[in-house]
Amino acid sequence: MRKRNFGLAVLAAATALTLAGGASAHHSAAMYDLATKTTLVGTIKEFEWANPHTWVQLEVRRPGDKQSTVWIFESLGTNQLTRAGWKRDSLKAGEAVEVVFNPLRDGNHGGRVVSVLVDGKPIGIQQ
């Protein structure tokens, strides 16, 4: 009987560690260069107010270029942003903004939001 209980305990511990590892990996910031902050000015294409993370799509045009590039930024969840003074409508499609972010390490067009300025004023408390 003891061997069976020990086996179940080992199985339960292994399962818990496996599930905890998955949750930890989800919240990893390893994909972002947290030592670097970059700033882009552009127009909001979309602001997705959702959990577990909100997303900002920013359309950026180079001076003198008619083509634009869409950058995608991950931010905090809605509860954390609400506590920091953000609202569902803090960013509106077509609105000009300045985004300060930690870039993706792989060089793709995106990153993690550090702060957003609308009309030169930050939204909520800085992260």
Steps between C-alpha positions, in 0.01 A plus 500: 500500500785740579657448157173591330458821707861597433448446127186717503684772691785498248251513210312790662823692561620445143164617362506812718853588391409450134196727525690763700774505237246571227349788695842645567599478134186688399605804699861499392636825358799325340380590152547872574823697540416651839827694508399701192223758468401620154245762397273503195241755389205373304125457475298250701366230269340299779501477880394157626373527858517134599655264752747361569672788313385805311643563153579819310531504122686810383523609137833672438588696185853601413536865396441536126382139466140417410526146635458426867610223732281359776674445832335279762560562870404292802396674818367406844162346572186708534498489883856629526442771239175609667683539832761708315233736364433350155153444358359285222492810279838648601624437146275554199551387141642787294649680800861622478715371787857450613583151631804426715572128500746219558566353153475136404838326511443338160475837323136466393273806510369485854579506868374555853336833585682712757287815455270671252466875450195663344541869422829487687332378822548148641200276550470397864792412723822403324586129507 
